[in-house]
Amino acid sequence: MKTLVVTSAMLEQQVRGWVQHLSPLLLLAARLYLASVFFKSGLTKIDDWETTLFLFEEEYSVPLLSAGVAAFLATAGELVLPVMLVLGLYSLTASAGIFIINFVAVISLEAIAPAAELYHLVWGLLAAYIVVHGAGAISVDRLIAKWSK
């Protein structure tokens, strides 16, 4: 009678295989989550443009840009980049742009609640991960890469 011995190396190899199969779905989930957060923020900004301008003039201290330019760029980025991210189209550009918007949002506020700071950290890490690893197998970027060979 044979005894099944499961070593930690065998278990690690099995788990690594599962994770590799889940990786495209996890990257898609990360892209969809980031896109949802930032797109909703952009919609909020265009819903009440006067309030958006007021916040950029009085509440946010965006360095190097006037309040109107900063408001326009942030809003445009929050509406365009998430669409690109959902599609996985130019994902390096889209996720880097979202990372920058997120970073500027954090440094522009004089005081940020700890819970909000944690959200911004999570968003920044997800965006950075996509910058480094790409959009994954479920993306237009992957289709373009296959077609260009």
VMD Tcl script that builds the backbone (N, CA, C; Angstrom):
set m [mol new atoms 447]
animate dup $m
set s [atomselect $m all]
$s set {name element resname resid chain x y z} {
  {N N MET 1 A 0.845 -1.169 0.000}
  {CA C MET 1 A 0.000 0.000 0.000}
  {C C MET 1 A 0.898 1.242 0.000}
  {N N LYS 2 A 0.608 2.171 -0.914}
  {CA C LYS 2 A 1.413 3.386 -1.010}
  {C C LYS 2 A 0.823 4.449 -0.100}
  {N N THR 3 A 1.697 5.166 0.518}
  {CA C THR 3 A 1.287 6.257 1.384}
  {C C THR 3 A 1.506 7.571 0.637}
  {N N LEU 4 A 0.504 8.419 0.655}
  {CA C LEU 4 A 0.616 9.714 0.006}
  {C C LEU 4 A 1.270 10.682 0.978}
  {N N VAL 5 A 2.397 11.186 0.584}
  {CA C VAL 5 A 3.106 12.161 1.402}
  {C C VAL 5 A 3.032 13.505 0.689}
  {N N VAL 6 A 2.454 14.459 1.361}
  {CA C VAL 6 A 2.341 15.802 0.796}
  {C C VAL 6 A 3.400 16.665 1.454}
  {N N THR 7 A 4.335 17.095 0.657}
  {CA C THR 7 A 5.374 17.967 1.193}
  {C C THR 7 A 4.959 19.412 0.999}
  {N N SER 8 A 5.617 20.278 1.710}
  {CA C SER 8 A 5.295 21.700 1.567}
  {C C SER 8 A 5.618 22.179 0.156}
  {N N ALA 9 A 6.641 21.616 -0.466}
  {CA C ALA 9 A 6.989 21.999 -1.838}
  {C C ALA 9 A 5.884 21.588 -2.804}
  {N N MET 10 A 5.315 20.397 -2.605}
  {CA C MET 10 A 4.225 19.941 -3.473}
  {C C MET 10 A 2.994 20.833 -3.292}
  {N N LEU 11 A 2.714 21.154 -2.046}
  {CA C LEU 11 A 1.564 22.003 -1.753}
  {C C LEU 11 A 1.761 23.396 -2.363}
  {N N GLU 12 A 2.956 23.922 -2.225}
  {CA C GLU 12 A 3.254 25.240 -2.790}
  {C C GLU 12 A 3.103 25.215 -4.309}
  {N N GLN 13 A 3.567 24.169 -4.945}
  {CA C GLN 13 A 3.448 24.054 -6.392}
  {C C GLN 13 A 1.971 23.988 -6.808}
  {N N GLN 14 A 1.175 23.256 -6.070}
  {CA C GLN 14 A -0.263 23.155 -6.354}
  {C C GLN 14 A -0.943 24.517 -6.213}
  {N N VAL 15 A -0.647 25.217 -5.127}
  {CA C VAL 15 A -1.253 26.530 -4.894}
  {C C VAL 15 A -0.797 27.513 -5.971}
  {N N ARG 16 A 0.475 27.464 -6.332}
  {CA C ARG 16 A 0.992 28.353 -7.374}
  {C C ARG 16 A 0.253 28.123 -8.691}
  {N N GLY 17 A -0.048 26.877 -9.009}
  {CA C GLY 17 A -0.816 26.569 -10.218}
  {C C GLY 17 A -2.206 27.169 -10.180}
  {N N TRP 18 A -2.869 27.074 -9.032}
  {CA C TRP 18 A -4.207 27.663 -8.885}
  {C C TRP 18 A -4.146 29.181 -9.048}
  {N N VAL 19 A -3.159 29.782 -8.411}
  {CA C VAL 19 A -3.023 31.236 -8.471}
  {C C VAL 19 A -2.764 31.690 -9.906}
  {N N GLN 20 A -1.941 30.956 -10.643}
  {CA C GLN 20 A -1.664 31.322 -12.029}
  {C C GLN 20 A -2.933 31.258 -12.875}
  {N N HIS 21 A -3.804 30.291 -12.593}
  {CA C HIS 21 A -5.069 30.210 -13.323}
  {C C HIS 21 A -6.009 31.350 -12.935}
  {N N LEU 22 A -5.929 31.796 -11.699}
  {CA C LEU 22 A -6.796 32.881 -11.227}
  {C C LEU 22 A -6.249 34.262 -11.563}
  {N N SER 23 A -4.990 34.361 -11.878}
  {CA C SER 23 A -4.333 35.651 -12.100}
  {C C SER 23 A -5.062 36.547 -13.099}
  {N N PRO 24 A -5.462 36.058 -14.273}
  {CA C PRO 24 A -6.177 36.948 -15.202}
  {C C PRO 24 A -7.480 37.496 -14.613}
  {N N LEU 25 A -8.186 36.663 -13.862}
  {CA C LEU 25 A -9.433 37.124 -13.241}
  {C C LEU 25 A -9.169 38.123 -12.130}
  {N N LEU 26 A -8.118 37.903 -11.362}
  {CA C LEU 26 A -7.781 38.835 -10.289}
  {C C LEU 26 A -7.340 40.186 -10.853}
  {N N LEU 27 A -6.554 40.160 -11.929}
  {CA C LEU 27 A -6.157 41.414 -12.574}
  {C C LEU 27 A -7.375 42.136 -13.152}
  {N N LEU 28 A -8.288 41.389 -13.739}
  {CA C LEU 28 A -9.515 41.999 -14.259}
  {C C LEU 28 A -10.323 42.609 -13.113}
  {N N ALA 29 A -10.439 41.889 -12.016}
  {CA C ALA 29 A -11.179 42.413 -10.855}
  {C C ALA 29 A -10.526 43.690 -10.331}
  {N N ALA 30 A -9.204 43.718 -10.256}
  {CA C ALA 30 A -8.494 44.916 -9.799}
  {C C ALA 30 A -8.755 46.082 -10.751}
  {N N ARG 31 A -8.706 45.806 -12.057}
  {CA C ARG 31 A -8.956 46.859 -13.045}
  {C C ARG 31 A -10.383 47.385 -12.934}
  {N N LEU 32 A -11.349 46.479 -12.792}
  {CA C LEU 32 A -12.750 46.890 -12.688}
  {C C LEU 32 A -13.009 47.696 -11.416}
  {N N TYR 33 A -12.399 47.272 -10.318}
  {CA C TYR 33 A -12.576 47.988 -9.052}
  {C C TYR 33 A -12.003 49.399 -9.149}
  {N N LEU 34 A -10.758 49.513 -9.608}
  {CA C LEU 34 A -10.135 50.840 -9.743}
  {C C LEU 34 A -10.945 51.718 -10.693}
  {N N ALA 35 A -11.348 51.150 -11.803}
  {CA C ALA 35 A -12.117 51.916 -12.783}
  {C C ALA 35 A -13.419 52.426 -12.179}
  {N N SER 36 A -14.082 51.589 -11.425}
  {CA C SER 36 A -15.347 51.972 -10.807}
  {C C SER 36 A -15.160 53.149 -9.850}
  {N N VAL 37 A -14.160 53.054 -9.006}
  {CA C VAL 37 A -13.901 54.107 -8.015}
  {C C VAL 37 A -13.615 55.440 -8.699}
  {N N PHE 38 A -12.715 55.418 -9.666}
  {CA C PHE 38 A -12.291 56.674 -10.280}
  {C C PHE 38 A -13.332 57.218 -11.261}
  {N N PHE 39 A -14.032 56.353 -11.974}
  {CA C PHE 39 A -15.067 56.819 -12.889}
  {C C PHE 39 A -16.206 57.485 -12.108}
  {N N LYS 40 A -16.618 56.876 -10.997}
  {CA C LYS 40 A -17.667 57.481 -10.167}
  {C C LYS 40 A -17.232 58.841 -9.642}
  {N N SER 41 A -15.964 58.963 -9.281}
  {CA C SER 41 A -15.446 60.248 -8.819}
  {C C SER 41 A -15.513 61.287 -9.929}
  {N N GLY 42 A -15.173 60.889 -11.149}
  {CA C GLY 42 A -15.262 61.807 -12.286}
  {C C GLY 42 A -16.696 62.230 -12.562}
  {N N LEU 43 A -17.631 61.284 -12.466}
  {CA C LEU 43 A -19.043 61.622 -12.666}
  {C C LEU 43 A -19.531 62.609 -11.619}
  {N N THR 44 A -19.072 62.430 -10.388}
  {CA C THR 44 A -19.444 63.359 -9.314}
  {C C THR 44 A -18.929 64.756 -9.628}
  {N N LYS 45 A -17.716 64.831 -10.166}
  {CA C LYS 45 A -17.137 66.136 -10.481}
  {C C LYS 45 A -17.927 66.844 -11.587}
  {N N ILE 46 A -18.310 66.130 -12.637}
  {CA C ILE 46 A -19.045 66.810 -13.719}
  {C C ILE 46 A -20.506 67.049 -13.361}
  {N N ASP 47 A -21.016 66.316 -12.376}
  {CA C ASP 47 A -22.401 66.501 -11.947}
  {C C ASP 47 A -22.614 67.892 -11.351}
  {N N ASP 48 A -21.604 68.396 -10.649}
  {CA C ASP 48 A -21.702 69.733 -10.053}
  {C C ASP 48 A -20.363 70.440 -10.237}
  {N N TRP 49 A -20.167 70.970 -11.440}
  {CA C TRP 49 A -18.878 71.557 -11.806}
  {C C TRP 49 A -18.524 72.755 -10.934}
  {N N GLU 50 A -19.513 73.535 -10.538}
  {CA C GLU 50 A -19.231 74.700 -9.689}
  {C C GLU 50 A -18.643 74.272 -8.343}
  {N N THR 51 A -19.202 73.223 -7.762}
  {CA C THR 51 A -18.664 72.704 -6.500}
  {C C THR 51 A -17.277 72.131 -6.717}
  {N N THR 52 A -17.079 71.467 -7.835}
  {CA C THR 52 A -15.760 70.916 -8.147}
  {C C THR 52 A -14.730 72.037 -8.205}
  {N N LEU 53 A -15.049 73.097 -8.927}
  {CA C LEU 53 A -14.119 74.229 -9.012}
  {C C LEU 53 A -13.868 74.842 -7.638}
  {N N PHE 54 A -14.935 74.982 -6.855}
  {CA C PHE 54 A -14.787 75.527 -5.506}
  {C C PHE 54 A -13.829 74.665 -4.669}
  {N N LEU 55 A -14.011 73.353 -4.728}
  {CA C LEU 55 A -13.139 72.455 -3.961}
  {C C LEU 55 A -11.686 72.564 -4.411}
  {N N PHE 56 A -11.472 72.658 -5.711}
  {CA C PHE 56 A -10.104 72.778 -6.202}
  {C C PHE 56 A -9.496 74.138 -5.850}
  {N N GLU 57 A -10.331 75.152 -5.699}
  {CA C GLU 57 A -9.830 76.479 -5.313}
  {C C GLU 57 A -9.590 76.593 -3.810}
  {N N GLU 58 A -10.454 75.977 -3.016}
  {CA C GLU 58 A -10.417 76.198 -1.565}
  {C C GLU 58 A -9.920 75.016 -0.732}
  {N N GLU 59 A -10.182 73.812 -1.176}
  {CA C GLU 59 A -9.898 72.632 -0.352}
  {C C GLU 59 A -8.621 71.907 -0.774}
  {N N TYR 60 A -8.451 71.742 -2.072}
  {CA C TYR 60 A -7.299 71.001 -2.576}
  {C C TYR 60 A -6.184 71.977 -2.923}
  {N N SER 61 A -4.977 71.596 -2.617}
  {CA C SER 61 A -3.815 72.422 -2.943}
  {C C SER 61 A -2.957 71.670 -3.952}
  {N N VAL 62 A -3.422 71.619 -5.184}
  {CA C VAL 62 A -2.692 70.903 -6.223}
  {C C VAL 62 A -1.461 71.736 -6.591}
  {N N PRO 63 A -0.277 71.135 -6.474}
  {CA C PRO 63 A 0.929 71.899 -6.778}
  {C C PRO 63 A 1.092 72.152 -8.272}
  {N N LEU 64 A 1.634 73.307 -8.617}
  {CA C LEU 64 A 2.045 73.682 -9.971}
  {C C LEU 64 A 0.927 73.984 -10.956}
  {N N LEU 65 A -0.322 73.752 -10.596}
  {CA C LEU 65 A -1.428 73.974 -11.530}
  {C C LEU 65 A -2.455 74.920 -10.931}
  {N N SER 66 A -3.112 75.687 -11.804}
  {CA C SER 66 A -4.222 76.504 -11.330}
  {C C SER 66 A -5.384 75.571 -10.964}
  {N N ALA 67 A -6.295 76.079 -10.172}
  {CA C ALA 67 A -7.427 75.256 -9.726}
  {C C ALA 67 A -8.263 74.775 -10.906}
  {N N GLY 68 A -8.515 75.632 -11.883}
  {CA C GLY 68 A -9.331 75.256 -13.037}
  {C C GLY 68 A -8.667 74.174 -13.880}
  {N N VAL 69 A -7.370 74.316 -14.110}
  {CA C VAL 69 A -6.641 73.315 -14.896}
  {C C VAL 69 A -6.595 71.989 -14.144}
  {N N ALA 70 A -6.321 72.064 -12.852}
  {CA C ALA 70 A -6.266 70.841 -12.035}
  {C C ALA 70 A -7.618 70.137 -12.028}
  {N N ALA 71 A -8.696 70.889 -11.885}
  {CA C ALA 71 A -10.037 70.303 -11.869}
  {C C ALA 71 A -10.338 69.634 -13.213}
  {N N PHE 72 A -10.005 70.330 -14.303}
  {CA C PHE 72 A -10.255 69.760 -15.627}
  {C C PHE 72 A -9.445 68.485 -15.847}
  {N N LEU 73 A -8.158 68.515 -15.537}
  {CA C LEU 73 A -7.297 67.349 -15.751}
  {C C LEU 73 A -7.723 66.158 -14.891}
  {N N ALA 74 A -8.043 66.439 -13.624}
  {CA C ALA 74 A -8.472 65.351 -12.734}
  {C C ALA 74 A -9.774 64.728 -13.245}
  {N N THR 75 A -10.711 65.569 -13.629}
  {CA C THR 75 A -11.998 65.073 -14.105}
  {C C THR 75 A -11.846 64.294 -15.408}
  {N N ALA 76 A -11.096 64.839 -16.345}
  {CA C ALA 76 A -10.870 64.141 -17.617}
  {C C ALA 76 A -10.180 62.803 -17.374}
  {N N GLY 77 A -9.173 62.811 -16.512}
  {CA C GLY 77 A -8.475 61.567 -16.197}
  {C C GLY 77 A -9.383 60.540 -15.541}
  {N N GLU 78 A -10.251 61.006 -14.652}
  {CA C GLU 78 A -11.140 60.086 -13.943}
  {C C GLU 78 A -12.259 59.551 -14.841}
  {N N LEU 79 A -12.494 60.182 -15.963}
  {CA C LEU 79 A -13.519 59.695 -16.890}
  {C C LEU 79 A -12.927 58.870 -18.038}
  {N N VAL 80 A -11.743 59.198 -18.484}
  {CA C VAL 80 A -11.141 58.505 -19.628}
  {C C VAL 80 A -10.305 57.301 -19.200}
  {N N LEU 81 A -9.441 57.486 -18.235}
  {CA C LEU 81 A -8.522 56.407 -17.835}
  {C C LEU 81 A -9.238 55.153 -17.329}
  {N N PRO 82 A -10.316 55.263 -16.566}
  {CA C PRO 82 A -11.018 54.042 -16.145}
  {C C PRO 82 A -11.591 53.237 -17.306}
  {N N VAL 83 A -12.062 53.918 -18.346}
  {CA C VAL 83 A -12.579 53.200 -19.516}
  {C C VAL 83 A -11.448 52.399 -20.159}
  {N N MET 84 A -10.291 53.025 -20.285}
  {CA C MET 84 A -9.128 52.329 -20.830}
  {C C MET 84 A -8.752 51.140 -19.945}
  {N N LEU 85 A -8.825 51.342 -18.642}
  {CA C LEU 85 A -8.457 50.289 -17.696}
  {C C LEU 85 A -9.419 49.106 -17.783}
  {N N VAL 86 A -10.708 49.368 -17.909}
  {CA C VAL 86 A -11.692 48.286 -18.037}
  {C C VAL 86 A -11.399 47.461 -19.282}
  {N N LEU 87 A -11.108 48.139 -20.371}
  {CA C LEU 87 A -10.815 47.445 -21.620}
  {C C LEU 87 A -9.443 46.757 -21.593}
  {N N GLY 88 A -8.580 47.238 -20.730}
  {CA C GLY 88 A -7.207 46.748 -20.748}
  {C C GLY 88 A -6.485 47.309 -21.957}
  {N N LEU 89 A -6.818 48.538 -22.320}
  {CA C LEU 89 A -6.249 49.207 -23.483}
  {C C LEU 89 A -5.231 50.237 -23.006}
  {N N TYR 90 A -3.998 50.087 -23.471}
  {CA C TYR 90 A -2.906 50.950 -22.995}
  {C C TYR 90 A -2.908 50.989 -21.470}
  {N N SER 91 A -2.936 49.808 -20.887}
  {CA C SER 91 A -3.097 49.701 -19.437}
  {C C SER 91 A -1.959 50.310 -18.646}
  {N N LEU 92 A -0.758 50.315 -19.197}
  {CA C LEU 92 A 0.347 50.966 -18.493}
  {C C LEU 92 A 0.038 52.450 -18.344}
  {N N THR 93 A -0.376 53.081 -19.426}
  {CA C THR 93 A -0.713 54.506 -19.395}
  {C C THR 93 A -1.903 54.761 -18.474}
  {N N ALA 94 A -2.940 53.945 -18.608}
  {CA C ALA 94 A -4.158 54.139 -17.810}
  {C C ALA 94 A -3.884 53.968 -16.325}
  {N N SER 95 A -3.191 52.908 -15.955}
  {CA C SER 95 A -2.949 52.667 -14.527}
  {C C SER 95 A -1.925 53.651 -13.960}
  {N N ALA 96 A -0.948 54.062 -14.761}
  {CA C ALA 96 A 0.001 55.081 -14.296}
  {C C ALA 96 A -0.720 56.406 -14.095}
  {N N GLY 97 A -1.627 56.733 -15.006}
  {CA C GLY 97 A -2.413 57.962 -14.856}
  {C C GLY 97 A -3.279 57.941 -13.613}
  {N N ILE 98 A -3.915 56.820 -13.357}
  {CA C ILE 98 A -4.737 56.692 -12.151}
  {C C ILE 98 A -3.861 56.767 -10.894}
  {N N PHE 99 A -2.685 56.156 -10.963}
  {CA C PHE 99 A -1.749 56.249 -9.836}
  {C C PHE 99 A -1.406 57.712 -9.565}
  {N N ILE 100 A -1.123 58.480 -10.607}
  {CA C ILE 100 A -0.753 59.888 -10.438}
  {C C ILE 100 A -1.925 60.696 -9.887}
  {N N ILE 101 A -3.123 60.485 -10.427}
  {CA C ILE 101 A -4.300 61.192 -9.903}
  {C C ILE 101 A -4.484 60.881 -8.423}
  {N N ASN 102 A -4.353 59.630 -8.065}
  {CA C ASN 102 A -4.501 59.201 -6.672}
  {C C ASN 102 A -3.434 59.854 -5.798}
  {N N PHE 103 A -2.190 59.856 -6.264}
  {CA C PHE 103 A -1.081 60.441 -5.499}
  {C C PHE 103 A -1.297 61.939 -5.295}
  {N N VAL 104 A -1.668 62.635 -6.366}
  {CA C VAL 104 A -1.901 64.076 -6.263}
  {C C VAL 104 A -3.063 64.365 -5.319}
  {N N ALA 105 A -4.085 63.526 -5.347}
  {CA C ALA 105 A -5.223 63.709 -4.432}
  {C C ALA 105 A -4.756 63.633 -2.983}
  {N N VAL 106 A -3.881 62.692 -2.687}
  {CA C VAL 106 A -3.406 62.522 -1.311}
  {C C VAL 106 A -2.536 63.698 -0.875}
  {N N ILE 107 A -1.631 64.134 -1.736}
  {CA C ILE 107 A -0.734 65.234 -1.322}
  {C C ILE 107 A -1.425 66.587 -1.372}
  {N N SER 108 A -2.579 66.671 -2.036}
  {CA C SER 108 A -3.279 67.943 -2.168}
  {C C SER 108 A -4.152 68.278 -0.971}
  {N N LEU 109 A -4.463 67.292 -0.180}
  {CA C LEU 109 A -5.308 67.536 0.997}
  {C C LEU 109 A -4.435 67.818 2.213}
  {N N GLU 110 A -4.776 68.867 2.935}
  {CA C GLU 110 A -4.018 69.177 4.141}
  {C C GLU 110 A -4.250 68.130 5.220}
  {N N ALA 111 A -5.481 67.683 5.338}
  {CA C ALA 111 A -5.807 66.655 6.330}
  {C C ALA 111 A -6.614 65.573 5.624}
  {N N ILE 112 A -6.237 64.348 5.880}
  {CA C ILE 112 A -6.955 63.225 5.279}
  {C C ILE 112 A -7.270 62.220 6.385}
  {N N ALA 113 A -8.501 61.771 6.418}
  {CA C ALA 113 A -8.922 60.818 7.444}
  {C C ALA 113 A -8.158 59.506 7.262}
  {N N PRO 114 A -7.831 58.823 8.360}
  {CA C PRO 114 A -7.094 57.558 8.247}
  {C C PRO 114 A -7.779 56.527 7.354}
  {N N ALA 115 A -9.089 56.443 7.415}
  {CA C ALA 115 A -9.805 55.477 6.565}
  {C C ALA 115 A -9.647 55.849 5.090}
  {N N ALA 116 A -9.759 57.118 4.772}
  {CA C ALA 116 A -9.583 57.571 3.385}
  {C C ALA 116 A -8.146 57.341 2.937}
  {N N GLU 117 A -7.220 57.568 3.822}
  {CA C GLU 117 A -5.811 57.343 3.495}
  {C C GLU 117 A -5.559 55.871 3.156}
  {N N LEU 118 A -6.207 54.976 3.893}
  {CA C LEU 118 A -6.069 53.549 3.623}
  {C C LEU 118 A -6.626 53.193 2.237}
  {N N TYR 119 A -7.782 53.760 1.891}
  {CA C TYR 119 A -8.341 53.522 0.548}
  {C C TYR 119 A -7.362 53.994 -0.526}
  {N N HIS 120 A -6.826 55.189 -0.344}
  {CA C HIS 120 A -5.891 55.717 -1.333}
  {C C HIS 120 A -4.646 54.837 -1.440}
  {N N LEU 121 A -4.211 54.282 -0.336}
  {CA C LEU 121 A -3.068 53.375 -0.358}
  {C C LEU 121 A -3.397 52.115 -1.171}
  {N N VAL 122 A -4.556 51.545 -0.932}
  {CA C VAL 122 A -4.985 50.347 -1.675}
  {C C VAL 122 A -5.085 50.659 -3.159}
  {N N TRP 123 A -5.712 51.793 -3.501}
  {CA C TRP 123 A -5.842 52.159 -4.915}
  {C C TRP 123 A -4.471 52.359 -5.557}
  {N N GLY 124 A -3.581 53.007 -4.831}
  {CA C GLY 124 A -2.240 53.232 -5.362}
  {C C GLY 124 A -1.485 51.934 -5.578}
  {N N LEU 125 A -1.614 51.002 -4.638}
  {CA C LEU 125 A -0.933 49.713 -4.783}
  {C C LEU 125 A -1.500 48.909 -5.950}
  {N N LEU 126 A -2.815 48.916 -6.104}
  {CA C LEU 126 A -3.426 48.205 -7.237}
  {C C LEU 126 A -2.981 48.816 -8.568}
  {N N ALA 127 A -2.981 50.133 -8.645}
  {CA C ALA 127 A -2.550 50.795 -9.878}
  {C C ALA 127 A -1.085 50.486 -10.168}
  {N N ALA 128 A -0.248 50.526 -9.139}
  {CA C ALA 128 A 1.177 50.232 -9.315}
  {C C ALA 128 A 1.372 48.781 -9.762}
  {N N TYR 129 A 0.599 47.875 -9.215}
  {CA C TYR 129 A 0.709 46.467 -9.602}
  {C C TYR 129 A 0.395 46.299 -11.091}
  {N N ILE 130 A -0.640 46.982 -11.562}
  {CA C ILE 130 A -1.007 46.887 -12.977}
  {C C ILE 130 A 0.059 47.545 -13.850}
  {N N VAL 131 A 0.648 48.642 -13.383}
  {CA C VAL 131 A 1.745 49.270 -14.126}
  {C C VAL 131 A 2.868 48.264 -14.328}
  {N N VAL 132 A 3.211 47.533 -13.276}
  {CA C VAL 132 A 4.350 46.614 -13.316}
  {C C VAL 132 A 4.020 45.325 -14.067}
  {N N HIS 133 A 2.823 44.772 -13.847}
  {CA C HIS 133 A 2.492 43.443 -14.377}
  {C C HIS 133 A 1.598 43.448 -15.613}
  {N N GLY 134 A 1.067 44.597 -15.970}
  {CA C GLY 134 A 0.189 44.659 -17.137}
  {C C GLY 134 A -1.238 44.301 -16.785}
  {N N ALA 135 A -2.094 44.358 -17.797}
  {CA C ALA 135 A -3.530 44.150 -17.592}
  {C C ALA 135 A -3.921 42.689 -17.494}
  {N N GLY 136 A -3.039 41.791 -17.925}
  {CA C GLY 136 A -3.350 40.374 -17.855}
  {C C GLY 136 A -3.918 39.848 -19.162}
  {N N ALA 137 A -4.312 38.583 -19.129}
  {CA C ALA 137 A -4.754 37.885 -20.337}
  {C C ALA 137 A -6.096 38.389 -20.855}
  {N N ILE 138 A -6.929 38.911 -19.981}
  {CA C ILE 138 A -8.255 39.378 -20.392}
  {C C ILE 138 A -8.163 40.879 -20.648}
  {N N SER 139 A -7.571 41.247 -21.800}
  {CA C SER 139 A -7.370 42.659 -22.096}
  {C C SER 139 A -7.161 42.872 -23.582}
  {N N VAL 140 A -7.465 44.074 -24.023}
  {CA C VAL 140 A -7.200 44.454 -25.408}
  {C C VAL 140 A -5.692 44.471 -25.647}
  {N N ASP 141 A -4.930 44.883 -24.639}
  {CA C ASP 141 A -3.469 44.871 -24.767}
  {C C ASP 141 A -2.961 43.489 -25.169}
  {N N ARG 142 A -3.505 42.447 -24.561}
  {CA C ARG 142 A -3.085 41.080 -24.872}
  {C C ARG 142 A -3.465 40.710 -26.302}
  {N N LEU 143 A -4.669 41.127 -26.733}
  {CA C LEU 143 A -5.084 40.865 -28.117}
  {C C LEU 143 A -4.165 41.573 -29.110}
  {N N ILE 144 A -3.828 42.806 -28.814}
  {CA C ILE 144 A -2.922 43.555 -29.684}
  {C C ILE 144 A -1.566 42.876 -29.756}
  {N N ALA 145 A -1.080 42.407 -28.622}
  {CA C ALA 145 A 0.214 41.721 -28.591}
  {C C ALA 145 A 0.171 40.445 -29.437}
  {N N LYS 146 A -0.940 39.713 -29.376}
  {CA C LYS 146 A -1.072 38.483 -30.188}
  {C C LYS 146 A -1.149 38.801 -31.666}
  {N N TRP 147 A -1.896 39.839 -32.031}
  {CA C TRP 147 A -2.081 40.202 -33.438}
  {C C TRP 147 A -0.800 40.768 -34.051}
  {N N SER 148 A 0.026 41.408 -33.229}
  {CA C SER 148 A 1.218 42.048 -33.770}
  {C C SER 148 A 2.383 41.077 -33.988}
  {N N LYS 149 A 2.194 39.827 -33.614}
  {CA C LYS 149 A 3.285 38.839 -33.797}
  {C C LYS 149 A 3.336 38.334 -35.206}
}
mol reanalyze $m
mol bondsrecalc $m
mol representation Tube
mol addrep $m
